[in-house]
Every structure is written in C-alpha cells, then in structure tokens.
Amino acid sequence: MVAKQNKQINDLIFKELIKRGYSLEGNTRIWNIADSKLWYLRPDQAQSFLDLENSEAYQKYLIQKEIDLINENMNFIIKKLKGETINLVDLGCGDGKKAVLFIDKLKGNVRMRYCPIDISDYMVEKALTRIRKTDVEEVVKFQWNISDFENIENVSNLLRVGDFKKNLFLLLGNTLGNFEINELLYEVRSSMKGGDYLLIGNGLDNRHPEEILRSYNNEEVNEFLKHIPMQIGLKEKDIKLGVRFKNSRVELYYTILKDNVIEFQGKKIVLNEGDQILVSVSYKYTKEDFMSFMKLYFDDVGIWTSPDKSYALALCKK
Ligand SMILES: C[S@@+](CC[C@H](N)C(=O)[O-])C[C@H]1O[C@@H](n2cnc3c(N)ncnc32)[C@H](O)[C@@H]1O
C-alpha cells in the first residue's frame, strides 16, 4: 500500500528534491539534499540544533574540544589583535556562546563591536540577546544580520565604518565542514581586506571513523534532522536515520521504510522503500589536507589541533 502525502509540504525542501533528483549507488536511490539552508528553516528546527549542542556526546566530542583550543590559544590571538579596533563578525553565530569567549578575553586589549550573521533569524535573536548582556562596546543590529553566507562580501563592506575598519571573522562549530570548502573559503576570503583575520574551528579526520561517528550517532541528531523529511510529509515511523563515514565526510541520511508518493503544486515525487535521503554532510579532512586548503587562500595560517587530532582551530590572516 502506497501512502499519499500532500499536507503541509515545505516548498523549499520539495523543490530541492525535484531539482536535484536522485543518483544511483548500486541499486539504492540516493536523494542528496544535504544543504544546511534546510536545517534551520523554522524556530523549532533551529532550537533542535541548540538542544543537540547541549547533548552529552556533542559537548564532549565537538564543542568542548573547540572551546579548549580557543582558550589555550587566546593569548596568541590577543597578541595579534592588541590595540586594534575590530568588528567581531560571527559567521553562522548560532546562539553566540563562542563569541562570548572572545568578548570576555579581548576586553581591555581590543576595542570591539559584535556583528552576528546567520541565515536563521531565531539564531540571530538568541545571539543578540546573549551578547547584549556582556560589556561589548557595541552590537550591530541591522537587516543584514540575517544573511546567507553568499552575501558576506556586501555585509562586511557595510561594517567598515568609523573606527571599525578591521574584521575578525569567526567560522566556528564545524560550520565550514557543512559546505563545499572551496566555495565557502572563496566567499569568506573575498569579503576580507588585508589585515583581517578569520578563525575557523572544524573537525578533522583522525583516522578513527568510529570515534568521529560517535557525536553524530544519537537521538538528539535525529531530533534535529528529522524535521527535514517530516516537512515533506513523511511520518517518523516511515524513516530511519543512518550515519556513515564516506568520501572524507560524515553522511547523515534517512532510509525510507515504506513507499511514499508526495504530491505538491501539481508535481509528484515517488519515494521507494529503501531509498535514502541524504540530509547532512560534514567534511573531515586530515590535518595536512586541511592545512593545504587554508594555504590555498591565505599566506599566513596557524593551525592548532586537539590532543586526539580530531579537531582543528585555524587562524588565517589576509
Ligand atoms: C553548526 S552551527 C554553528 C553555530 C556556532 N557558530 C557555534 O559554533 O556554536 C552553524 C550555524 O550557521 C548557520 N548557517 C547555516 N547555513 C548558513 C548559510 N548558508 N548562511 C548563513 N548562516 C548559515 C546556522 O543557522 C547555524 O547557526
């Protein structure tokens, strides 16, 4: 029996499925709609990501490693920026908790203005609320806080006003890994001027995939990502989350457990039992490959890694 779906279909997700179609891997049809734009469309989705960040595995295997690296190397960062007047441009700010580390520690050494940029208005509001409670000199609130990374060049030009000519960009929390690395690095680099800094935090491939998968293979990840298949009308009981490490990346996908037909605005998608919908990818490079990518875009690059070599923090200067 084929289930017919037509209610409450999300236009954007449906269109992505239609546009991208499927590819075959052996006999399995893979619908690749792994685009982070689809993960934070609604407040409840964005909040599920923040809940995931609070989960034990995510805290332990990703967040704490990044925070440790930031704290351990803060003095080096301070030395580079001492006496400057900067915009702290938080790319994909989330709820702003990482930016607080910089605001607290750079205080007294650097004059700083905070500018969150995120595709999700929910995240921007969270970050603004959090940062306003700190004693940062100024918080930039304007219509461009809610922007796609594609638009960063325009936004960063608007920020270079008054004394605030220099930017420290943050791209933390493994955000780069969710993108085609050259595309995003090119976009970010284009938005920088000579003397600007970019700080990137990203997971690495330390050749222990079972360890890498631990932070992804849990119910909180499902709670975050299930919104995507469910927003095209699939029922929770008809999908199952799978996680694998393949092609230098963690792939998160839903297997369809029952044939489904989705009809929307005169178009139809047939999902067969066994089809997979790839909803998220997170690239993990070896330290050497990661360094090579950075050096393609920046002459001055420093990389620090966590003791188990599974996380990297890179400070790049243009
Ligand atoms: C993995 S989270 C990291 C959040 C935060 N930087 C941290 O370290 O906790 C990625 C963030 O980037 C935002 N984001 C994802 N895709 C985006 C895009 N194309 N343009 C702008 N922001 C995006 C998300 O809304 C989310 O807040």
Ligand as a Chemical Component Dictionary entry (heavy atoms), coordinates in Angstrom:
data_LIG
# 
_chem_comp.id                   LIG 
_chem_comp.type                 NON-POLYMER 
_chem_comp.pdbx_formal_charge   0 
_chem_comp.three_letter_code    LIG 
# 
loop_
_chem_comp_atom.comp_id 
_chem_comp_atom.atom_id 
_chem_comp_atom.alt_atom_id 
_chem_comp_atom.type_symbol 
_chem_comp_atom.charge 
_chem_comp_atom.model_Cartn_x 
_chem_comp_atom.model_Cartn_y 
_chem_comp_atom.model_Cartn_z 
_chem_comp_atom.pdbx_ordinal 
LIG C1  C1  C 0  26.981 24.318 13.053 1  
LIG S1  S1  S 1  26.173 25.777 13.557 2  
LIG C2  C2  C 0  27.463 26.632 14.427 3  
LIG C3  C3  C 0  26.958 27.677 15.366 4  
LIG C4  C4  C 0  28.022 28.479 16.130 5  
LIG N1  N1  N 0  28.980 29.113 15.246 6  
LIG C5  C5  C 0  28.754 27.616 17.130 7  
LIG O1  O1  O 0  29.958 27.419 16.967 8  
LIG O2  O2  O -1 28.100 27.156 18.086 9  
LIG C6  C6  C 0  26.031 26.618 12.005 10 
LIG C7  C7  C 0  25.320 27.956 12.052 11 
LIG O3  O3  O 0  25.401 28.526 10.739 12 
LIG C8  C8  C 0  24.123 28.959 10.297 13 
LIG N2  N2  N 0  24.065 28.742 8.829  14 
LIG C9  C9  C 0  23.962 27.552 8.190  15 
LIG N3  N3  N 0  23.972 27.723 6.862  16 
LIG C10 C10 C 0  24.081 29.060 6.653  17 
LIG C11 C11 C 0  24.170 29.874 5.474  18 
LIG N4  N4  N 0  24.116 29.341 4.245  19 
LIG N5  N5  N 0  24.290 31.207 5.629  20 
LIG C12 C12 C 0  24.334 31.771 6.874  21 
LIG N6  N6  N 0  24.261 31.047 8.022  22 
LIG C13 C13 C 0  24.143 29.709 7.915  23 
LIG C14 C14 C 0  23.134 28.133 11.078 24 
LIG O4  O4  O 0  21.874 28.764 11.222 25 
LIG C15 C15 C 0  23.851 27.882 12.411 26 
LIG O5  O5  O 0  23.537 28.862 13.368 27 
# 
loop_
_chem_comp_bond.comp_id 
_chem_comp_bond.atom_id_1 
_chem_comp_bond.atom_id_2 
_chem_comp_bond.value_order 
_chem_comp_bond.pdbx_ordinal 
LIG C1  S1  SING 1  
LIG S1  C2  SING 2  
LIG S1  C6  SING 3  
LIG C2  C3  SING 4  
LIG C3  C4  SING 5  
LIG C4  N1  SING 6  
LIG C4  C5  SING 7  
LIG C5  O1  DOUB 8  
LIG C5  O2  SING 9  
LIG C6  C7  SING 10 
LIG C7  O3  SING 11 
LIG C7  C15 SING 12 
LIG O3  C8  SING 13 
LIG C8  N2  SING 14 
LIG C8  C14 SING 15 
LIG N2  C9  SING 16 
LIG N2  C13 SING 17 
LIG C9  N3  DOUB 18 
LIG N3  C10 SING 19 
LIG C10 C11 SING 20 
LIG C10 C13 DOUB 21 
LIG C11 N4  SING 22 
LIG C11 N5  DOUB 23 
LIG N5  C12 SING 24 
LIG C12 N6  DOUB 25 
LIG N6  C13 SING 26 
LIG C14 O4  SING 27 
LIG C14 C15 SING 28 
LIG C15 O5  SING 29 
# 
